[in-house]
């Protein structure tokens, strides 16, 4: 419906979501990807090698 004061078209929200696309979704069409950490946290070994390892941290 169009909001009378502003003339802006607002979508109608439903109490029941439309699951038609979810029910027909085919997972086999998804592309396989390998997930890798972009900025991995340093390990204890790498901290020891860098000389910044502290046992309490």
C-alpha positions in Angstrom: 0.0 0.0 0.0 1.0 3.6 -0.6 1.5 5.7 2.5 -0.8 8.7 2.1 1.4 11.3 3.9 4.5 10.6 1.9 3.4 8.7 -1.2 6.0 6.0 -0.4 5.1 2.4 -1.4 5.5 0.2 1.6 5.7 -3.6 1.3 3.0 -5.6 3.1 4.5 -7.8 5.9 3.0 -11.2 6.5 2.8 -13.0 9.8 3.5 -16.3 7.9 6.7 -16.3 5.8 6.7 -17.8 2.3 8.7 -21.0 2.4 8.0 -22.0 -1.2 11.6 -21.2 -2.4 13.1 -22.8 0.7 11.2 -26.0 0.1 12.3 -26.3 -3.5 16.0 -25.2 -2.9 18.5 -27.7 -4.3 21.7 -27.9 -2.3 23.5 -30.0 -5.0 23.6 -26.8 -7.2 25.8 -25.0 -4.7 29.5 -24.5 -5.6 32.0 -26.3 -3.4 34.4 -23.8 -1.6 37.2 -24.1 0.8 36.9 -21.8 3.8 40.2 -20.4 5.2 40.8 -18.0 8.0 41.8 -14.7 6.6 43.8 -13.5 9.6 44.5 -16.5 11.8 45.6 -16.0 15.4 49.2 -16.8 16.1 50.0 -20.2 17.8 52.1 -20.6 21.0 54.9 -22.0 18.8 55.0 -19.0 16.5 54.9 -16.7 19.5 57.9 -18.6 21.0 59.8 -18.3 17.8 59.1 -14.6 17.6 60.2 -14.2 21.2 56.8 -12.7 22.4 55.4 -15.7 24.2 54.3 -15.2 27.8 52.7 -18.3 29.6 50.0 -16.2 31.3 48.7 -14.7 28.1 
